[in-house]
Amino acid sequence: MFKKILIANRGEIAVRVLRACHEMGIAAVVVYSDVDRAALHVRKADEAYPIGAAAAAESYLNIGKILDVAARSGADAIHPGYGFLSENAKFAQACDDAGVKFIGPTAAAMDAMGSKTRARQAMEKAGVPFVRGTSRGVESFAEAEQVAARIGYPVMLKAAAGGGGKGMRLVHAPEELKSALEAARSEAERSFGDSEVYIEKAIVNPRHIEMQVLADEHGNTVYLGERECSLQRRHQKVLEEAPSPIVDADMRSRMGEVAVRVGQAAAYSNAGTVEFLVDQQKNFYFLEMNTRLQVEHPVTELITGLDLVHLQIRIAAGEKLPFRQEDVCIRGHAIECRIYAEDPDNNYFPSPGKITLLLAPSGPGIRRDSGMYEGWNVPIDYDPLLAKLIGYGTDREQAIARLTRALSEYFVGGIKTNISLFRRILRDADFRAAKLDTGFLDRMLKRAEDQPSDSRAADVAAIAAGMFAALGSTAAAAGEGAIGGSSQVTAASESNWKNASRREALR
Amino acid sequence: MVYDVTIDGKNYRLDLNRVEGRWSCRLDGRDVEVDAVLARPDVLSLRIGNMAYEVKSERVANDLHLWVGSRRFAVEVRDPRSLRGRVRAGDEHGPKKIVAPMPGKVVRLLVREGAEVEPGAGVAVVEAMKMQNEIKSPKKGTIQKILVSEGAAVNAGDVLAIVE
């Protein structure tokens, strides 16, 4: 087993991996950029190395600097987390060349999956179901026109190197094709440095369901059940759950077997995720394979009882999978909310800044993977994911109830977060009825929110406002809107202090 | 102590006094039985009668927010005896500042000084946390002044431009 692992990431995932290292008795080395000195992953690490400026290219994406830290610290493996270098085949290869184990698939397996068009060619050979379309990029507008006419509108244009919705265009009719193709190409070129665009039949209101796979380096591959990831905004996942409310045991084993075939066709090892689009008749189509640990891996961990990061590390250390497919069983239901630093009242603009107050939920069935703490300044330079709140229950209803309760306990002050969005989703009638598809969130957000006016709560707020001022609490006292002479405040806090000690004495 | 409290545009007169460790409270002339414990800075445990509430307080940019349960109230507190109380101009007429809603970098200016804009027209693009966000004009008018240049770093609340 490894003695020391370097974590080439930041935020909640760096903390997540660090915890697994400590649980396994492995020392954790972290790297940090100039704006992350005070970040939680640095506070919790055994060793921490600065690697440069805030811009990711100067730090978390800089292969040379990270391998230099691996050498200096004597780390024998690198966990890339998700994002940053996690799906970079060059990095995996560079680790290999430097004699440090990359915790993930081989560079060759990543390469096979990195391009959507190349992955498609390999998978078609393995008999994996696809949405009708081209498996190569279209060369010209004329070819695009021809293909679209053959498969029928609506069609979807997608960047071969794409992800996160960049370089994607939905085309309803032939007259929209030309401008959509140009826009998709230039966006793909700008985002990925590769303008290759391919065409697929568009599935209207699909579900997005993905299958977790795990493969050791001895040829054993298993699937660990699916995750329903249909709740997305701007093609970014917002809430995920496992199992999917529409997948039964039969569909699960069919999807799982396809996912295993996908992994084996690419000689895949370690943790990976095979994404599918599912149409309204529950037909599923291969979308892509993510060659890393997913943000939403905790929901799978909760319903399988497995620790995916422990398993990733053990697989990378050369161990065989410690169980077989028939040993995997799914129990209960888990839902994850991605807590982002963004402002729901202002079109979900990012909202970095200082966290002045943090009240975190706990209690039965609640897991919180967080990279933030009170007093920390959320930097503007990175993805706005602060934490993940995951609810687990015997069934979906209980998971929702526990998550709703936990969200009511969760408070992040000083910056804006999307916590209120989850309260709204969880009480939505369609969500509760599990009527989910990728258009769900956009439709829900278009409807006005029914906020019952509550004059009693306003009265409470009015009284509290005066109390905060009288007691000299920080947020209320700071800034020009507040009042209260300093002598009054001192007097009030002093008598408060006396009161408290009087109460203590009475215990 | 007398406080004038404004919550979502509604005014309250609050009279709070503490005698022998007990609060007496009058809200708009009504007596209210209140007991309060500051559990920690910015967190108040309030009993009104026998109803219990936890109220959280935060300041975002220049606004004071109080949260009662999951409901947020924008609050202003003034001491009527103090001259420091302020009145906010909710005036739709006259020049209007277009401010950065979050810290970030101005990546693009979409208008020039003197340009005519419609409400909702993009004025600047500010990038933060790998997202580009278009900052829009709140009203129809002329861009009187642009106070930032492309590439500039801005803080939340910084004025980007003025539209009249």
Chai-1 contact restraints between the chains, C-beta under 6 A:
chainA,res_idxA,chainB,res_idxB,connection_type,confidence,min_distance_angstrom,max_distance_angstrom,comment,restraint_id
A,N346,B,P101,contact,1.0,0.0,6.0,A-B,restraint_1
A,F349,B,P101,contact,1.0,0.0,6.0,A-B,restraint_2
A,F349,B,M102,contact,1.0,0.0,6.0,A-B,restraint_3
A,F349,B,N133,contact,1.0,0.0,6.0,A-B,restraint_4
A,P350,B,M102,contact,1.0,0.0,6.0,A-B,restraint_5
A,P350,B,A128,contact,1.0,0.0,6.0,A-B,restraint_6
A,P350,B,M129,contact,1.0,0.0,6.0,A-B,restraint_7
A,P350,B,M131,contact,1.0,0.0,6.0,A-B,restraint_8
A,S351,B,M102,contact,1.0,0.0,6.0,A-B,restraint_9
A,P352,B,P103,contact,1.0,0.0,6.0,A-B,restraint_10
A,T356,B,E58,contact,1.0,0.0,6.0,A-B,restraint_11
A,L357,B,D42,contact,1.0,0.0,6.0,A-B,restraint_12
A,L357,B,E58,contact,1.0,0.0,6.0,A-B,restraint_13
A,I380,B,P103,contact,1.0,0.0,6.0,A-B,restraint_14
A,I380,B,G104,contact,1.0,0.0,6.0,A-B,restraint_15
A,I380,B,A128,contact,1.0,0.0,6.0,A-B,restraint_16
A,I380,B,M129,contact,1.0,0.0,6.0,A-B,restraint_17
A,P384,B,M129,contact,1.0,0.0,6.0,A-B,restraint_18
A,S408,B,S70,contact,1.0,0.0,6.0,A-B,restraint_19
A,F411,B,K56,contact,1.0,0.0,6.0,A-B,restraint_20
A,G413,B,E58,contact,1.0,0.0,6.0,A-B,restraint_21
A,G414,B,E58,contact,1.0,0.0,6.0,A-B,restraint_22
A,A457,B,V68,contact,1.0,0.0,6.0,A-B,restraint_23
A,A457,B,R71,contact,1.0,0.0,6.0,A-B,restraint_24
A,A458,B,I7,contact,1.0,0.0,6.0,A-B,restraint_25
A,V460,B,Y53,contact,1.0,0.0,6.0,A-B,restraint_26
A,V460,B,V68,contact,1.0,0.0,6.0,A-B,restraint_27
A,A461,B,I7,contact,1.0,0.0,6.0,A-B,restraint_28
A,A461,B,L66,contact,1.0,0.0,6.0,A-B,restraint_29
A,A461,B,V68,contact,1.0,0.0,6.0,A-B,restraint_30
A,A461,B,F73,contact,1.0,0.0,6.0,A-B,restraint_31
A,A462,B,V5,contact,1.0,0.0,6.0,A-B,restraint_32
A,A462,B,I7,contact,1.0,0.0,6.0,A-B,restraint_33
A,A462,B,Y12,contact,1.0,0.0,6.0,A-B,restraint_34
A,A464,B,L44,contact,1.0,0.0,6.0,A-B,restraint_35
A,A464,B,L46,contact,1.0,0.0,6.0,A-B,restraint_36
A,A464,B,V55,contact,1.0,0.0,6.0,A-B,restraint_37
A,A464,B,L66,contact,1.0,0.0,6.0,A-B,restraint_38
A,A465,B,V5,contact,1.0,0.0,6.0,A-B,restraint_39
A,A465,B,L66,contact,1.0,0.0,6.0,A-B,restraint_40
A,A465,B,V75,contact,1.0,0.0,6.0,A-B,restraint_41
A,A465,B,V77,contact,1.0,0.0,6.0,A-B,restraint_42
A,G466,B,Y3,contact,1.0,0.0,6.0,A-B,restraint_43
A,G466,B,L14,contact,1.0,0.0,6.0,A-B,restraint_44
A,G466,B,L16,contact,1.0,0.0,6.0,A-B,restraint_45
A,M467,B,A36,contact,1.0,0.0,6.0,A-B,restraint_46
A,M467,B,L44,contact,1.0,0.0,6.0,A-B,restraint_47
A,F468,B,S57,contact,1.0,0.0,6.0,A-B,restraint_48
A,A469,B,V77,contact,1.0,0.0,6.0,A-B,restraint_49
A,A470,B,M1,contact,1.0,0.0,6.0,A-B,restraint_50
A,A470,B,L16,contact,1.0,0.0,6.0,A-B,restraint_51
A,L471,B,L38,contact,1.0,0.0,6.0,A-B,restraint_52
A,S473,B,P41,contact,1.0,0.0,6.0,A-B,restraint_53
A,S473,B,D42,contact,1.0,0.0,6.0,A-B,restraint_54
A,S473,B,S57,contact,1.0,0.0,6.0,A-B,restraint_55
A,T474,B,P41,contact,1.0,0.0,6.0,A-B,restraint_56
A,T474,B,D42,contact,1.0,0.0,6.0,A-B,restraint_57
A,A475,B,D42,contact,1.0,0.0,6.0,A-B,restraint_58
A,A475,B,S57,contact,1.0,0.0,6.0,A-B,restraint_59
A,A475,B,E58,contact,1.0,0.0,6.0,A-B,restraint_60
A,A475,B,R59,contact,1.0,0.0,6.0,A-B,restraint_61
A,A476,B,S57,contact,1.0,0.0,6.0,A-B,restraint_62
A,A478,B,R59,contact,1.0,0.0,6.0,A-B,restraint_63
A,G479,B,R59,contact,1.0,0.0,6.0,A-B,restraint_64
A,G481,B,L64,contact,1.0,0.0,6.0,A-B,restraint_65
A,G481,B,E76,contact,1.0,0.0,6.0,A-B,restraint_66
A,A482,B,V77,contact,1.0,0.0,6.0,A-B,restraint_67
A,I483,B,V77,contact,1.0,0.0,6.0,A-B,restraint_68
A,I483,B,D79,contact,1.0,0.0,6.0,A-B,restraint_69
A,I483,B,S82,contact,1.0,0.0,6.0,A-B,restraint_70
A,N499,B,G21,contact,1.0,0.0,6.0,A-B,restraint_71
